[in-house]
Amino acid sequence: VQLQASGGGLVQAGGSLRLSCAAPGRTFSSYVMGWFRQAPGKERDFVAAISWSGSSTYYADSVKGRFTISRDNAKNTVYLQMNSLKPEDTAVYYCAALESGTPLYWGQGTQVTVSS
C-alpha cells in the first residue's frame, strides 16, 4: 500500500491545518490508520489513530482536544484536523496503516511548521 500525505505548511501559533493521507488505487478500509510525527533530533511519536470503521479514535495526550482524526473509506483517505496549533507541534507528520498496533505501511511525510 502506497500512502500519500499532504496538507502540511507554515502556520502561526493558534492556527489550523488539515492533513490528508490517500492511498490511490488501493483500499485500506480494513486497516487501522494512524498519524505520527517526528521533530528534528527526536524519535517518531504517535499522534492519533482511527479504527477501520471510524467508530474508535485514539490520541496522544499532547494533542487531545486540539486534533481530530477521521477517515472516508469511500475515498481511501484519512484526515488529521489540527487546531490551536503550537510551536511544539512543528514536525514532519507521517500517516501509516497499522496492523496489530504496528505500522505496516508509511506515507512519505508532510512538514508542519508552527511559528510563534
N, CA, C and O of each residue as an XYZ file, in Angstrom:
464
protein
N       0.856     -1.182      0.000
C       0.000      0.000      0.000
C       0.891      1.231      0.000
O       1.773      1.363      0.849
N       0.661      2.142     -0.961
C       1.431      3.372     -1.028
C       0.557      4.487     -0.507
O      -0.535      4.718     -1.027
N       1.027      5.186      0.523
C       0.268      6.251      1.145
C       0.879      7.596      0.786
O       2.101      7.748      0.760
N       0.020      8.571      0.510
C       0.478      9.902      0.145
C      -0.099     10.913      1.114
O      -1.312     11.120      1.155
N       0.765     11.544      1.895
C       0.338     12.557      2.848
C       0.489     13.932      2.236
O       1.421     14.188      1.473
N      -0.435     14.813      2.576
C      -0.392     16.181      2.070
C      -1.080     17.105      3.064
O      -1.710     16.654      4.020
N      -0.949     18.410      2.822
C      -1.648     19.393      3.635
C      -0.793     20.139      4.628
O      -1.280     21.044      5.306
N       0.474     19.780      4.727
C       1.346     20.490      5.646
C       1.636     21.901      5.172
O       1.275     22.281      4.058
N       2.289     22.671      6.024
C       2.632     24.031      5.655
C       3.103     24.825      6.849
O       3.382     24.278      7.916
N       3.186     26.126      6.648
C       3.608     27.055      7.697
C       2.384     27.789      8.218
O       1.605     28.339      7.439
N       2.213     27.799      9.522
C       1.054     28.448     10.126
C       1.488     29.109     11.429
O       2.437     28.664     12.075
N       0.794     30.164     11.805
C       1.094     30.824     13.070
C       0.477     30.054     14.227
O      -0.502     29.328     14.056
N       1.055     30.221     15.391
C       0.507     29.595     16.588
C      -0.963     29.987     16.750
O      -1.334     31.146     16.566
N      -1.774     29.016     17.091
C      -3.210     29.226     17.208
C      -3.976     28.919     15.948
O      -5.205     28.865     15.959
N      -3.259     28.718     14.857
C      -3.900     28.439     13.586
C      -4.267     26.977     13.416
O      -4.122     26.170     14.333
N      -4.747     26.653     12.215
C      -5.224     25.303     11.914
C      -4.666     24.808     10.587
O      -4.350     25.587      9.688
N      -4.559     23.513     10.495
C      -4.211     22.832      9.244
C      -4.974     21.524      9.199
O      -5.323     20.959     10.235
N      -5.228     21.051      7.999
C      -5.812     19.718      7.847
C      -4.912     18.886      6.953
O      -4.660     19.234      5.800
N      -4.442     17.800      7.498
C      -3.618     16.871      6.740
C      -4.501     15.792      6.124
O      -5.525     15.401      6.685
N      -4.079     15.327      4.966
C      -4.780     14.238      4.298
C      -3.788     13.131      3.978
O      -2.605     13.383      3.751
N      -4.283     11.918      3.965
C      -3.466     10.765      3.616
C      -4.303      9.895      2.702
O      -5.354      9.391      3.099
N      -3.835      9.718      1.474
C      -4.593      8.970      0.491
C      -3.812      7.739      0.031
O      -2.584      7.697      0.105
N      -4.537      6.769     -0.432
C      -3.937      5.554     -0.986
C      -4.536      5.347     -2.378
O      -5.456      4.547     -2.545
N      -4.023      6.054     -3.361
C      -4.601      5.982     -4.700
C      -4.599      4.567     -5.261
O      -3.574      3.885     -5.261
N      -5.744      4.145     -5.730
C      -5.824      2.860     -6.390
C      -5.843      1.663     -5.476
O      -5.932      0.525     -5.936
N      -5.760      1.914     -4.159
C      -5.783      0.790     -3.225
C      -6.795      1.083     -2.138
O      -7.108      2.240     -1.858
N      -7.293      0.046     -1.541
C      -8.206      0.232     -0.441
C      -7.513     -0.103      0.865
O      -6.820     -1.116      0.963
N      -7.688      0.714      1.835
C      -7.127      0.422      3.148
C      -8.202      0.457      4.217
O      -7.923      0.687      5.393
N      -9.456      0.221      3.783
C     -10.569      0.307      4.725
C     -10.487     -0.738      5.832
O     -11.135     -0.583      6.868
N      -9.711     -1.792      5.638
C      -9.622     -2.828      6.665
C      -8.540     -2.537      7.701
O      -8.407     -3.270      8.681
N      -7.762     -1.464      7.487
C      -6.667     -1.147      8.387
C      -7.046     -0.084      9.408
O      -7.823      0.826      9.120
N      -6.486     -0.214     10.599
C      -6.427      0.928     11.496
C      -5.422      1.896     10.877
O      -4.354      1.488     10.421
N      -5.768      3.167     10.865
C      -4.891      4.174     10.284
C      -4.414      5.120     11.380
O      -5.143      5.420     12.325
N      -3.184      5.578     11.234
C      -2.640      6.452     12.275
C      -1.807      7.578     11.706
O      -1.374      7.549     10.554
N      -1.598      8.567     12.547
C      -0.683      9.670     12.254
C       0.420      9.667     13.300
O       0.175      9.458     14.488
N       1.625      9.902     12.837
C       2.790     10.010     13.691
C       3.535     11.289     13.321
O       3.289     11.859     12.258
N       4.424     11.737     14.169
C       5.206     12.927     13.839
C       6.621     12.788     14.379
O       6.877     12.104     15.370
N       7.516     13.457     13.693
C       8.913     13.412     14.087
C       9.505     14.809     13.995
O       9.607     15.387     12.913
N       9.889     15.339     15.139
C      10.548     16.634     15.193
C      12.051     16.436     15.006
O      12.558     15.337     15.231
N      12.767     17.478     14.599
C      14.212     17.348     14.374
C      14.932     16.839     15.611
O      14.759     17.373     16.707
N      15.736     15.810     15.427
C      16.520     15.276     16.520
C      15.749     14.422     17.506
O      16.288     14.016     18.536
N      14.493     14.148     17.198
C      13.665     13.354     18.117
C      13.150     12.104     17.422
O      13.234     11.967     16.202
N      12.613     11.193     18.234
C      12.046      9.978     17.675
C      10.659     10.260     17.082
O      10.026     11.274     17.375
N      10.225      9.343     16.255
C       8.884      9.446     15.687
C       7.876      9.034     16.754
O       7.978      7.958     17.343
N       6.906      9.904     16.990
C       5.934      9.689     18.047
C       4.531      9.495     17.497
O       4.178     10.024     16.443
N       3.751      8.737     18.221
C       2.344      8.547     17.890
C       1.562      9.838     18.127
O       1.792     10.544     19.109
N       0.636     10.136     17.215
C      -0.228     11.305     17.364
C      -1.684     10.885     17.519
O      -2.347     11.278     18.479
N      -2.179     10.091     16.581
C      -3.591      9.710     16.605
C      -3.806      8.464     15.755
O      -3.014      8.162     14.863
N      -4.889      7.745     16.044
C      -5.247      6.575     15.253
C      -6.756      6.452     15.196
O      -7.473      6.985     16.042
N      -7.228      5.735     14.178
C      -8.665      5.562     13.999
C      -8.922      4.138     13.528
O      -8.193      3.602     12.693
N      -9.966      3.540     14.075
C     -10.315      2.170     13.697
C     -10.792      2.121     12.249
O     -11.071      3.152     11.637
N     -10.882      0.906     11.714
C     -11.237      0.762     10.304
C     -12.620      1.344     10.016
O     -12.856      1.868      8.927
N     -13.534      1.256     10.983
C     -14.884      1.776     10.761
C     -14.994      3.260     11.076
O     -15.963      3.915     10.691
N     -14.006      3.782     11.770
C     -14.075      5.181     12.196
C     -14.769      5.384     13.522
O     -14.883      6.513     13.998
N     -15.231      4.310     14.123
C     -16.015      4.441     15.350
C     -15.153      4.657     16.589
O     -15.646      5.119     17.618
N     -13.878      4.326     16.491
C     -12.969      4.490     17.637
C     -11.767      5.326     17.226
O     -11.184      5.124     16.161
N     -11.409      6.264     18.086
C     -10.245      7.103     17.838
C      -9.360      7.139     19.086
O      -9.825      6.940     20.208
N      -8.090      7.396     18.857
C      -7.100      7.396     19.935
C      -6.155      8.565     19.707
O      -5.784      8.863     18.572
N      -5.768      9.227     20.792
C      -4.925     10.410     20.671
C      -3.812     10.405     21.711
O      -3.973      9.898     22.821
N      -2.695     10.978     21.325
C      -1.662     11.268     22.305
C      -2.172     12.371     23.224
O      -2.944     13.231     22.800
N      -1.747     12.345     24.461
C      -2.215     13.345     25.420
C      -1.899     14.761     24.955
O      -2.655     15.693     25.228
N      -0.790     14.918     24.259
C      -0.347     16.250     23.855
C      -1.258     16.897     22.817
O      -1.198     18.111     22.618
N      -2.097     16.112     22.155
C      -2.947     16.678     21.100
C      -4.432     16.535     21.392
O      -5.261     17.034     20.632
N      -4.778     15.864     22.473
C      -6.187     15.671     22.811
C      -6.900     17.011     22.942
O      -6.403     17.944     23.572
N      -8.080     17.077     22.328
C      -8.856     18.306     22.393
C      -8.486     19.315     21.333
O      -9.206     20.295     21.141
N      -7.380     19.102     20.635
C      -6.952     20.032     19.581
C      -6.956     19.380     18.205
O      -7.256     20.035     17.207
N      -6.626     18.104     18.147
C      -6.552     17.386     16.870
C      -7.723     16.421     16.758
O      -8.197     15.882     17.758
N      -8.183     16.210     15.532
C      -9.250     15.241     15.274
C      -8.875     14.397     14.064
O      -8.584     14.922     12.990
N      -8.888     13.095     14.255
C      -8.629     12.175     13.146
C      -9.960     11.657     12.620
O     -10.885     11.393     13.388
N     -10.042     11.516     11.310
C     -11.254     10.990     10.694
C     -10.852     10.255      9.414
O      -9.709     10.343      8.967
N     -11.792      9.544      8.845
C     -11.497      8.829      7.611
C     -12.734      8.758      6.743
O     -13.864      8.812      7.228
N     -12.493      8.634      5.444
C     -13.546      8.439      4.459
C     -13.112      7.236      3.632
O     -12.309      7.366      2.708
N     -13.641      6.077      3.965
C     -13.212      4.850      3.285
C     -13.612      4.832      1.818
O     -12.947      4.191      1.005
N     -14.673      5.517      1.475
C     -15.085      5.579      0.067
C     -14.044      6.316     -0.769
O     -13.903      6.065     -1.966
N     -13.314      7.233     -0.121
C     -12.278      7.995     -0.830
C     -10.875      7.488     -0.508
O      -9.881      8.055     -0.962
N     -10.806      6.416      0.279
C      -9.491      5.884      0.688
C      -8.616      6.974      1.279
O      -7.431      7.065      0.955
N      -9.183      7.795      2.135
C      -8.464      8.937      2.678
C      -8.689      9.046      4.181
O      -9.795      8.829      4.676
N      -7.638      9.379      4.883
C      -7.723      9.656      6.320
C      -7.241     11.088      6.536
O      -6.339     11.557      5.843
N      -7.841     11.773      7.492
C      -7.571     13.178      7.728
C      -7.077     13.405      9.159
O      -7.360     12.624     10.067
N      -6.341     14.481      9.326
C      -5.985     14.943     10.664
C      -6.238     16.447     10.704
O      -5.481     17.234     10.136
N      -7.304     16.825     11.377
C      -7.617     18.242     11.567
C      -6.867     18.720     12.788
O      -7.046     18.185     13.882
N      -6.033     19.720     12.610
C      -5.203     20.232     13.694
C      -5.585     21.676     13.988
O      -5.411     22.557     13.146
N      -6.097     21.905     15.167
C      -6.500     23.243     15.599
C      -5.637     23.698     16.765
O      -4.959     22.896     17.409
N      -5.675     24.996     17.023
C      -4.915     25.570     18.150
C      -3.467     25.100     18.128
O      -2.927     24.659     19.143
N      -2.862     25.198     16.980
C      -1.508     24.684     16.820
C      -0.521     25.472     17.664
O      -0.668     26.675     17.881
N       0.497     24.746     18.136
C       1.539     25.316     18.979
C       2.898     25.113     18.312
O       3.055     24.207     17.493
N       3.864     25.936     18.650
C       5.202     25.733     18.061
C       5.746     24.321     18.293
O       6.487     23.801     17.459
N       5.391     23.707     19.399
C       5.888     22.354     19.682
C       5.215     21.291     18.816
O       5.602     20.124     18.864
N       4.223     21.675     18.034
C       3.630     20.742     17.060
C       4.447     20.672     15.775
O       4.162     19.852     14.901
N       5.450     21.518     15.656
C       6.294     21.518     14.468
C       6.999     20.180     14.317
O       7.692     19.723     15.226
N       6.814     19.557     13.156
C       7.376     18.229     12.900
C       7.035     17.812     11.473
O       6.245     18.460     10.786
N       7.642     16.729     11.055
C       7.180     16.048      9.848
C       6.122     15.041     10.288
O       6.354     14.227     11.183
N       4.976     15.109      9.655
C       3.858     14.248     10.003
C       3.752     13.116      8.983
O       3.803     13.334      7.772
N       3.604     11.909      9.509
C       3.505     10.716      8.673
C       2.200      9.996      8.946
O       1.766      9.891     10.093
N       1.580      9.502      7.894
C       0.450      8.615      8.093
C       0.936      7.178      7.939
O       1.959      6.918      7.307
N       0.195      6.267      8.519
C       0.586      4.866      8.485
C      -0.645      3.976      8.545
O      -1.653      4.327      9.157
N      -0.549      2.832      7.907
C      -1.549      1.776      8.038
C      -1.016      0.800      9.090
O       0.115      0.326      8.993
N      -1.827      0.515     10.073
C      -1.385     -0.281     11.211
C      -1.969     -1.686     11.177
O      -3.076     -1.912     10.687
N      -1.206     -2.604     11.702
C      -1.687     -3.971     11.886
C      -1.215     -4.434     13.258
O      -0.020     -4.426     13.553
N      -2.144     -4.826     14.071
C      -1.834     -5.213     15.456
C      -1.049     -4.127     16.173
O      -0.150     -4.402     16.967
N      -1.418     -2.876     15.870
C      -0.782     -1.759     16.549
C       0.572     -1.360     16.004
O       1.189     -0.418     16.501
N       1.033     -2.051     15.008
C       2.356     -1.769     14.445
C       2.214     -1.175     13.050
O       1.480     -1.711     12.220
N       2.912     -0.067     12.784
C       2.849      0.490     11.428
C       3.358     -0.509     10.396
O       4.461     -1.046     10.505
N       2.518     -0.737      9.396
C       2.864     -1.690      8.346
C       3.311     -0.964      7.080
O       4.242     -1.391      6.398
N       2.639      0.123      6.785
C       2.960      0.946      5.626
C       3.029      2.407      6.070
O       2.252      2.849      6.915
N       3.981      3.152      5.480
C       4.156      4.560      5.819
C       3.927      5.437      4.599
O       4.192      5.035      3.466
N       3.430      6.645      4.852
C       3.406      7.672      3.831
C       4.747      8.388      3.824
O       5.622      8.089      4.637
N       4.905      9.333      2.908
C       6.199      9.981      2.725
C       6.441     11.142      3.686
O       7.564     11.641      3.761
N       5.446     11.576      4.405
C       5.630     12.665      5.354
C       5.306     14.019      4.768
O       5.534     14.273      3.585
N       4.766     14.891      5.614
C       4.470     16.256      5.209
C       4.896     17.179      6.355
O       4.615     16.900      7.521
N       5.567     18.269      6.018
C       6.141     19.162      7.029
C       5.083     20.123      7.558
O       4.361     20.762      6.793
N       5.009     20.209      8.866
C       4.169     21.193      9.540
C       5.077     22.079     10.374
O       5.829     21.591     11.218
N       5.003     23.379     10.136
C       5.811     24.335     10.881
C       4.886     25.372     11.510
O       4.105     26.027     10.820
N       4.987     25.507     12.822
C       4.145     26.455     13.549
C       5.053     27.540     14.118
O       5.943     27.267     14.923
N       4.813     28.762     13.689
C       5.633     29.878     14.156
C       4.994     30.534     15.375
O       3.771     30.568     15.514
N       5.834     31.043     16.237
C       5.319     31.667     17.468
C       5.054     33.145     17.271
O       4.619     33.824     18.201
